[in-house]
Amino acid sequence: GGMLAVLQRGDARDAETAQLAQRLGAQALVEEDLDLSLLLARQAVAIGDTPQTRGYLLASLLRSPKAIRIMHGSDALLWGIALNPDGRTLAVCDFFGKLRFYDARTYAQIGEPLPTDWVESIAYSPDGKTLAYGGDSYVRLIDARTREQLAEARVPGRAARMAFTKDGSELVLLVERSISVRDAATLETVGLPIELEGFRASYIHSYYRPPHFALTPDGRSLVTASDKGELAKWDLQSRRKTRTFEIATGYHALALSPDGLTAAVGIDGGIQLVDVRTGEKRTATAGLTGSPNWLLFSPDGQMVVSANLDGTATLWDAESATPRETLRGHSSAVQQPVFRPDGKTLYTVSDDGTAIAWDLTGNRSVKRPFTFTHDRDFDEAYDRHPGRFSPDGRLIAVGLKEQGIALRGVSDLTPAGAPLLETGGEVKGLAFSPDGRTLAAVTGGGAATIWDLASRSLRHELTFGGGLYVGVGFSPDGMMLATSGNAGVELWDVATGASLGKIAGSTWAGDVAFSADGALVAVAAAAPGVPRAQVWDVAKGSLVATIEGGPGAAGDTLSVALSPDGRMLAVGGYGKVVHLWDIPTRKLVHELDQGGAGAVTLEFSRDGRILAVSGFEPVTSLWDVATGTQIGPSLTAGRRTAMMDLSSDGRRLLMTLANGQGAVWDVDPASWARRACALANRTLTREEWETFLPGRPYEPACR
């Protein structure tokens, strides 16, 4: 009786721990602040590592997939940000009158904040040696390295905007409705100010929003946008307008392209791009809340970023005047953005008291996108492109439009040599040999090619049944190749290219998969009106098991996968449900409702714990085999039919889409945990711990 009581108490504690982990993970998904969401999701995994808590962690990371680090200021609003031209140091000003400095590469704070008066604007000199900042009735210059004050001047109002001229000799300053030019060493006034009409500050969401100006690249002119709807170009030497254009009325953020030919003007709900030579306007909207706080062109001029009131930053294509992407991660209004000189990283500051670094290339994110071939119109017979990892995880092979195979390096996703073109048509199936030295490809027209990767030479050209759905796979010893299509499953000698006969007679087979030991082969077989899959003994050529139907099954079977131990068979078809069957008992183990149309590719991880599923929609889902639970949200990339592959170590997922786009996903839960802690860039405070984990010892997972 005593032992039973002990066991029952242990079971109760385990259940309580599981409930706590589940509750923390669910809380993470509704938290407004990104850093707290990540910390709670990571803590949930530390308390109870389950498919559900791993899914919460992935979902938290996918809230802001391009965010790479959060830099914490204080409880104060962060107003402005500037990047030293050498790309090494970020200067950030907050509402309570402090300047903070961060290493722009490691994101660590540099030294203690510099106390000062309330700061409205901030700018580095072109040589990076001087930092200018200003606020209510003052402007100052400090040494950017030592932070020693170099000069100070009083101004008649708020020093709201500032910018150094190209040669760094002068500082242009907006104070209320007046623009003055000052000596960049002494801050003494140079010439008369420009007095602006129809130019006023606005109060938006209770916050003061001063107007903007932009200097031309040569530093000889500036551009202004008035509330009354006038875009004007001014000569700095004469202080006179040289051009004016009509624009919308209201508050306007303003930026000038690096070549000085295009002005980006903030409008309600979006931006206008104005040719400053002709006045031609192109309008782009994306449902923004109000007019942007700030606009900035990328260094190459191809993109405009808007800092928005709703806590987002929108990336706009400057050529087409269309929104590219929205960056979400701040919980309050974004005030100002700044690019690294190479344009690959963006930094933003927000009223939520944080600065966020964003990876615009996607190469440092949990999802790394790439484009591998040209898009085409939808075609039912050809609307898919296969992709495969090499066994060592260093290369990926992808099928190209019309003909050929491209090889890319996994580390940077760039081409690894010339494509392999002589495939006899558009490739619909790919397989690497277990040693990674050989690549096989099949087409819908019935051409199969075997390639030597070291020499990039074609070893064998084979002809098989072909069909709308085809498959290909190597035996685990690499000596045998199986192809599937209208003529069933055909076996081939890899060394000689000779036929070794057929499995499953001449029945249509849409997919084929070997077991890990090579003893069995699974086949997506045909049966009139009934989804069917078969498992065959390779050596004996005998049928081991036939699986038919299942709840939610519809149409032909399109894809099959065998678990590494050969005991479990995954079967997918036109329906949205994937069925997991126990082969020895012929019992249905799980019904995986992926919610989408069809299952075109299925794959088990090497340890058999995860099943990946992709189909006619541009998504892939990950499933825990033991529980039949989906792990996190579905993963997306590109458009239309998705095919996928898991790397041999199970840490990466390759998605290749029918429109020629692809992505490599980090699907390693240990990596998700590291990413969450790195991105949050802090630990749970004791106060937060007591709020969410009262009574438990303080043991934060992120330190």
N, C-alpha and C positions, 0 to 999 in steps of 0.2 A: 503493500500500500504506500509506504514511504517513497519507494523508488518511482512509482507511478505519479505521485504528487510532484516530485522533482521534475520529471519529464513534462508534466502538464504545465508547470510554471515556466520551464524553458520554452515550450511551444508558445505560451502566452507572450513571453518577452520577444520571441522572434516575430510573432504576428504584430506586436506593438511597434517594433523597429521597422518592419516592412511598411506599416501604415504611415509612420512618421516620414520615411523616405519618399513614399508616394505623395504625401501631402506637401512636402518641401518642393518636389519636382513640379507638382501642379501649381504651386504658388509662384514658382519661377516664371511660368508662362504668362502670368498676369501682372508681374511687376513692371512698373513703368520705367524704372532706371535699369539700363542695360547691364551695368556692372553688378548690381544686386541680383538681377535675374541669373546671370552667369554663376555667381557665387552660390546661390541657393541650389541651382541645378547640379553644380559640382559637389556640393555637400550632400545632396540626395544620393548620388552615386557612392560617395564615401560611406554613407550609413547603410545603404542597401543596394548593391550592384545587381540590378535586374534589367531585363529588356525594357521595361517601362521607364526606369530612371535614366538609362542610357538614352532612350528616346527623348526624354525631357532635356537632357544635356545637348543633344544634337539640335533640337528645336530652338533652344536658347541661342546657340551659335548661329543658326540660320536666320535669326531675327536681323542680324547685321553682318551678312557674310563677307563684306569687304572691309569691315572694321578690323584693324590689327592691333590697336592699343588705345586705351583710355588714359588720359593724363588728368590727374585730379588737381583742381585749384583749391577752392574753399567752398563754403556755403554761399559765397558771393557770386553774382552773375559775372561771366567772363565777357568783356566787351570787345576786345580787339586782339589781333594776333599779327605778328610779323616774323618772317624767316630771314635770318642773316643770308646775304647773297652767296656765302660759301656753303650754305645748306646744312650747317652744323648746329645752329642754335635757334630755338624758338623763343620769342618774347611774347608774353601774354599779359594783358592788363585786366584787372577786375574792378568791380563796382566800388569796393571799399578802399581803393587807393593803394594797391600793391602791384608791383611788376614781378612776374614769375618767369623763370628761365628754365627751359628744358633742352636736353640733348635730343636733337631731331632724329637721331638714328637709334638710340637706346631708349628714348622716351623718359629717362630719369630726370628728376628735377635737379637743377644745378644750383647748389648753394641755397641760402635762405632767400625768401622774397624780399624785394627792395621796397621798404615803406615809402610812400610818397603821397601827394594829394590825389584826389579823385582823377582818374585818367579816362579821357574820351577817345584819344587817337594815338597811334604809334606807328613808327616807320624807321627802317634801317637806311643808312646812306648806301649808295651803290658799291663803295669799297668795303662795307661791312664794319668799319671802324667806329661809327657813331650811331647811336640810337636816339631818335627824337621822340618825344611824347608830350602830349598837352591835354589840358582839361579846362576847368573853370578859371578863366582869366590868366592863364599862364601857358608857356611852352618852354621846354627844357631840352638840352642836349647832354648826353652822358657818354663816356667812353664805353664802348660795347664790351670790352674785355674786363676792365677794372671796375666799371660802374661809377666812376668818379664824375661829378658834374663838371661840364665844360662851359656851359652858358645857360642863361635863363632870361626870359623877357616876359613882361606883362602884356596881356592882350585885352581888348575891350569886349569880353564875352567868352563863350566857349570855343576852345580850339578843337573844332569838331572833326576836321579831316586834314590830312597832311601828306605830302609826297615830296621827295627829293627830285630835283632835275637830273637828267641823264648823266651829266658830268659831276654831280654831287656838290656843285658850288652854291646852289640855292635851295631853300626850302619853301615850298608853296603851301600856304596855310589858309584854310577856310574858317573864319570866325563869324558866326551868325550869318549875315547876308553879304559878307565882304570877303574877297580873296586878296591876300597880300603875299608879296614875295620878300623873303628874308635871307640875309647872308647865312650860309650854312655853318659858318664858324663862330660868328658873333651874335646871330639872331637880330642884327640891326635891319631895319626896313630898307628895302631897295625899291625906289620909285613909289608911285601912287598905287593905292589898292584898286581893285575892280569892284565896283558897286553893282550888285545884282538886283534885278527887278523880277517880281513874280517868283521869288525864291525864298522859301521859308522852311523851318523845321516842322516836323509833324509829331504828334503824339499818337502812337499806334499801340494798342493793348496796354495803355498807361505808360509806355516807355517813350522817351525822347528819341526821335529819329532825325538826325541832322541830314541835310541834303548832301549830295555827292558832286565831285568833279573828277575829271580824268586828264592826266597829262598826255600829250602826244609823245611818241617814241623819241623824237628829236629834242624834246624839252622846250620847244619854241612856242607851243600853243597849248591851250587846254580846252576841254569840252565841258559844258554844263547842261543840265536838264531841269527846267523849271517846273513848278507845280502848275503853272498856267498853260503848259503844253508847248514849250519852246526848247528845242535842242540847238545850242549855240556853240560855235567855235570862236575862241578868242586868241588874239595875238598877244603874247606875253610882253613883247617889247613895247607895243603901242597901247596896250590895255584896251583894245577895241575889238568889237565883234567883226569877224570876217565872213561867217556863213551862219544862216539860221534855217531850221527846218521845223515843220509842225509835227508834234507828237501828241499822244494822249495827255490829258490833264491828270493831276494827282501826284502822289509821292513817287519818286523815281530813284532806284539804285542805278548806278551807271558804271560801265567799264568800256575800255577801248582795246581793240585787238592789237597784238604786237606789231602789226604793220601799219597801224593807225588808220585803216580804211573803214573799219566797221565799229559802230558804237552799239553796245548792248544796253538796253534801257528796260528797267523793271516796270511792268504794268500789272494791273489787277489780274491775278490768275496766271501770269506767265511773264514773257519777255518780248521785246521787239528788237530786231536787228536792223540797224539803219546804216545805209551806205553814206558816209559823211561827204562824199563828192557829189552824189546825185539826190540824196534824200529818200531813195527807194527804201521802203520798209517791208520787212517780213515778220509776221507775228506768229509766236508759238505759245500755246497754252497747255497746261497740264493740271488744271484744277487746283492750283495753289491757293492757300488761304491768304487773300490779300495780295499785296505787292511784295516782291522779295526785299529782304533787308540789305543784301549786298550782292553784287555781281562781279565776276572775275573771269577773264579769259585764261585758258591753259597756255603754257609757254609756246606751244606750236600753233596756237590760234585756232585749232580745230574744234575746241569745245568751250562752252561757257558753263560755269557753275553758279547756281543761285543759292543763297542762304535764306531759308524760308522761316516764316513765323510759326509753322506747325511742327518745328523740330526736325525737318528734313533738309537735305541738300539735293538739288536736282542737277543732273548733268545733261546739258543740251548740246546737240550737234550743230555747230556753227554754220555748216554748209547747207544742210537741209532744213534748219530751223525747226527741229523736232526734239522732243525729250528722249534721251538715251536710257537713263536710269535714275532711280531715286535712292539716295543713301539714307537709311533710317538707323538711328542709334541714340540720338539726343532725346531727352524727354521734355525739352522746352525750346523756345525759339533759337535758331542758329543765327549768330550775329555776323560772323566774318569767316571767309575761307582764305587759305593761302596754299599755293602749289610749291613742291620742290622744283628746282630748276629743270630736272628732266621730265617733269609732268607726270611721273609715275605714282607719286604719293600726294594726297591732299590732306590738309589739316583744317579742322573747323573748331570754332569756339562757340559756346552756347550759354544761354541764361541758366542752364542747369548746373553751371559751375564746373563743367568738364571741357577738355579739348580731346578730340578724337583724331587719330591718324587712320587714313583710308588707303588701301591698296587698290589703285585704279586699274592695274594690269590683271588682277586676279591671281597672280602667280604665288602669292603668299597666303591665299585664302583656303578654306576647307574645300572650296570648289575652284578648279583651275580650268577655265574655258579655252577653247581653241576652235579654229575653223580649218577643216582638212580638205574640203572639195567644194565645188560650186553647187548652188542650189538648182533645183529644176521644178517644173510643175508636178503636181501630184500625179502619180501613176501607180495604180493598185499592184501591178506586177513587179514594179521595181522600187517601191517607196521604202527603201531601207538600205543602210550601209553597215556592214559588220566591222567590229574592231576587237583586237586581241592584245593582251600583254604577252611579252616574251616571258619564259619561265623565270629568268633572273630579274624580271621587273624593270629592266633598263630601256626596253623598246616597246612601242606599240605599233601594230600594223592596222591600217584602215583601208577599206575598200573605197575606191574613187568612183566618180560619176563616169559611166559608159565603159571604162576599162582601166585596169591597173590597181596597184597596191602602193600606198605610201607608208614609209617607215618614219617614225618620229622618236626622238629621245624623250623619256618620261620626265627627266629632271627639268627641262626647259620647254618641252613640247614643240621644238623646232624640227624641221626635216632632217633626217639622218641619211643623207645620200639621195640619189635619184630614185624616182619611183620605179617599181617593177611593172612594166606595161603590158607584156604579152600574156594576158590572162584569158584571151578568147571571149571577152565580153565583160559585162559589169559583174563584179564579185558580189556574191550573196552569202558566202560562208568562208571563214578563215580558221586555221588552226596551226599553232606552233608545235613542233615535235618536242618531246619532254626535255631534250638536251638543248633546245633553242637554236639548233643549227639549220633546221629545215622548216619551211613554211609551205602550207598547202592552201589552195584557194579553189572554190567552186563557183560556177555561174548558173543562172537559171536556164541557160541554153544547153547545159550538159557538158561544159568544158571544165576539166579539173587540171590544175597545174601544181607541180611540186618544185620548190625553189631552194637552191643552196644559198644561205644568207651570207656566208663568208665571201663568196665570189660574186654574189648577186646574179647568179646564173640560173637559167631554167633547166632543171634536170629531167623532168618528164611532163609530157602532155597526155592526158587521159580523156576518155569519153565515157560519161555515165548517163543515167536516165534524165537528169535535169528536172525542172519543174518550177511551179510557182513558189514552193517552199523547199529548200534544200539544206542539207547539213553535211558537216565534215568533221572528222576527229581522228587523232592518232591513238594507237594502243599505248599503254604506259611504257612499254619497252622501245617505242619508236619505230618498230619494224613493220607495222601494219597500218594502213590508212583505211578508214571507212567513209564512204560517201552515201548519202541518202537522197532520194528523189522519186520520180515517177516509176522507176524500175525497182524500187525497194532499196535495201542496203547492200552495197557492193563493197568487197574487200580487195585491197591492193597491196602488193609487195612494194614497200617504199624504196628499197635499193634498186629494184629492176623495173618497177612500174608495171609488172605483170599482174593480171587479174587473179585473185584467189577465190573467186566464186561469189555467191550471194548468200545473204541471210534474209530470212523472212520471205523467201520466194520472190515473186515479182510484184508484191503488194506495194502500193504507194507508201512512202515513208517521208514525213516532213522534217524529221530531225533524228539524230543519232548521238549516243553518248556511251563511252566506255566506263566501266567501274574502275576504281583505283588500282585493282590488281590485274585488270585486263581480262578477267575470266568471263565477265558478263558485258553485254551491250544492250542498251535500252533504245527502243525505236518508237517514234510517233507514227503509229500505223493507221491505215484507213479502214473504216467500217461504215457502210451506208447509214447515215443519220445518227451514228453512235460514236462518240469520242472513244478512241481505243489507244492503249499503249501496251507494248510487249517487252519482255525481258528475255534475252536469248543467251544460251551458253555458247561462247565463241568456239571453243575447241570441238564440242560435240555437234554444234549446229542444231541444237535442240531447244525447243521452247521451254522456258522456265516458268513464266507467268504471263497471263493476259489480264489487263485491267481495263474495264469498260465503264463509261459513264461516271456517275457521281453527282451529288446535288449541285445544281448550278452549271453543270457542264453543257456546252453547246457547240455544235459544228465539229469539224475535224480537229484532231489533236495536232498542235503546231510545234510543241516543244516538250522535251523531256530532259531530266537530269537525274543521275544516280548519286546517292550519298557515297562518300568515300568508302564506307564499310560495305556497300552494296546491299544494304538492308532496306533502304527507303527510296522510293521513286516519286519524283515531283512531275506532275503532268499539267500542261497548260494548253488552252485552245482559244477559240473565239470568245468564250465567255469571260466574265470578270473574276471567276473563282479559279484558283490554282489548288489542285488536290495533292496531298501528301499521303502516299500509301505505304504500308508495311508489306514488303514483298513476300516474306515467308508465310504470313498469315492472310494475305490479300485483304487486310482491313484498312479502311480509311482512317488515317490518324488526324489530319487537320484539313480544314477548308479555309484557304487564305483568300479573303475577299479584298482584292487590291483596289476595288472601286473604279477601275478603268476598263478599257476595252481590250480584251485579248492578252495573251502571254506569248510573246514572240521568242524571248530568250529566258532561260532558267539556269541558275548555276549555284551549286553548293560551295561554301568555303572549304578549304582543305581540311579543317578540323570537323566539318559537318555540322557546325552549330548554327550557321547562317545560310539562308537561301535568298538570293537576289532574283527579282522578277522585273522584266520590262515588256512592254507591249505596243499597241498601236498609238498610244498617247505618249507625249514626250516626258515620261517619268519612269523612274526606277524605284522600287520599294525593297526594303530589307526586312527579313522576317527571322525571328528566333524559332529554330526548328523544334526545340523541346516543348515550347508552350504555344506555338502558332501565333505569337504576338508580333505585330509590326513594330519595328524599332524606329521611332521618330517619324517625322513627316516624309512624304515621298520626295525624291531628289529629282530636280528638273534640269534640262539643258536643251536649247534649240527648239525645233518644232517637228511635229508629226511622229512617225514611228521611231521608237527607241530600241536600240540593241545595246547590250552591255557585256562586260567581262570583269571578273574579280581577279586581282593579282594573286600569284601563288601564295604569298604570305597573308592574304586576306585583308591587307591594310588599305588597299586602294580599289576603287571602282572606276572602270572606263565606261562612259556612255558615248555612243555614236548615233547621231540623229539623221533622219532622212533628208533634212535640209542642208546637210554638210557641216553642221556644227557638232562639237563634242565637248566633253569635260572629263577631267580626272578628279574624282572625289576622294578625300581623305575619309575612310570609313573605319578607322582604328579608334576604338573607345579610349584607349590610353592617350592617344594624341588629342582627342577631343578634350580630355581632362586638362592636359597641358595648355591647350589653346585657350580654354575658358579662364584659367588662372592668369595666363599672360595677358589676355585681352582686358580682363577686369583690372589688373594691375594694382590690386590691393587685397586685403583680407577682410573677412567679416569682422566688424567691430564687436566689442563685448555687448554693447547695447543692442545691436542687431541680433546677436546670438541669443540674448535673453528674450527678445521678441519672438523669434521663430523656433528656438530650441530651449525653452525654459527648463531649468533643472538638470540639463545634461552638462557634463564637463566641457570646458571650452577647448575644443580641438578642431579648429578650422582646417579644411582640406587645402585651401589656398593660403600660402603664407608668404 
